[in-house]
């Protein structure tokens, strides 16, 4: 049965009667002005004069119990993000962004997270499979001046993950100010894969963010101006007109090897990127969010929504000069929402300049032995349905005390995610890995056919996922599933689930027990 899309209440203003009434009061002129101004681009405006910063690798400290021990201090500072202007920012172990953490499957890790920010916050290990109490979601708050000491054993395959704050109601602002870092996981298979692996040389982190700035260089947190709200362009959050890569404005990377592996991370609050190279050359996708692909895939474009990661390998010739660009993304939103959500925007991201002499690279492998296989649900798997409409999931707003779902440990289930409106929505689940099975019954886009934890909801209808849950059991402390458009998450587009022993599903509590939300001093 075809289901009629349900539009948020504000969108009803665009019906024929609403347009006629509003236009008489000047709405039409306001709408046209806003619509024209919301097409943004930096193409032709950059000179690519700044060497892209490479986040430092944080070396672990030895500990008596054999763990790899990391120290992170979250604190405010100021940064040179734009030429000649200082910007008040937040960061970890620095004034903006955070160091890259690197670990290997089987490592026992621990982290001292010291919060020297002026607000309570959290630190979430996005994509990491670990106990809920160590997840860093909204229940693991770290008071201003406090310290949190999570620890876990890395039990998953090689992947590119990241970490960022996750305080309920304030995630967007904390991430926008700059607290975010990359996590690189290795395993025995990635070490033998012959992929570029020298950090910062041919294995390069690329954290993409968009910002708006005031004239004095300070960050502009304005999500919507009055005229934009009147025109109906006010539900996504900040869409910036300035692109930063690893905190660098107008960036280039000097290529010194025949092949370069780019670890792409969309660290933006809301913007979706449609990435490709300006000369149209083919690159190879070698990994999605939570793991390597068994076979590299040749392609020319890939879509990267907030929170998603992709690893690509690009081949160069001496003297090549090419730009990684975000072309106009097809967001499947329709007029006029497509433009209001960034669907008509084009941004140059990073210039890639090859030296005249390049060091040889190993040939790209045709197969990566040991890469994780597809997530497959068994016959008769539990099916759960989730409707993403407006700022709610299944008609409900996030309640920190309510358990929305209870899942048996180690299960693989079918989750059906329906996008029921013309807004950008991005599904993310904690504590699990999934495979996109189909979108409205059709094969999913090639660039999401791999191990995932985050995915753009491409069009009206249903995206079906095979979701494999980890075996960390906790009836009191939940994981999250939510929209990774950070404003949507903050306004309640989030649910909670616990993972319990299989025989406990029907008896497990449906509320968060006292003490389930821990506050660290």
Protein Blocks (a to p, Z undefined) as FASTA:
>chain_A
ZZdddddfklmmmpmklmmmmmmnommmmmmmmmmmmpccfehkagolaccddddddddd
ddfkopacdddddddddddfbghiacddddehiabhcddddddehiacddddddfbfbdc
ddddehiacdfklnopaklcccehiacddddddfbdcdddddddfbehilmmmmmnopac
ddddddfklmmnopafbehilmccdddddddddfkopacfbfbdfklmmnopamnbpcdf
bdceehiahiadddfbfbdcdddddfbfkbccddddfklpacddfbdfkoccfbdcddfb
dcddehiacdddddddehiacddddddddehnopaklmmnopmgccdfbdcdddfbdcdd
ddddfbdghiacdddddehiacdddddehjbeehiacdfkbcfbdcdehiacddddddfb
fbdcddddehiacddfbgghiacdfklgccdfbdcdfbgcjddddddddfbdcfkbccdd
ddfbfklmmnopacddddddfklmmmpccbdcehkaccdZZ
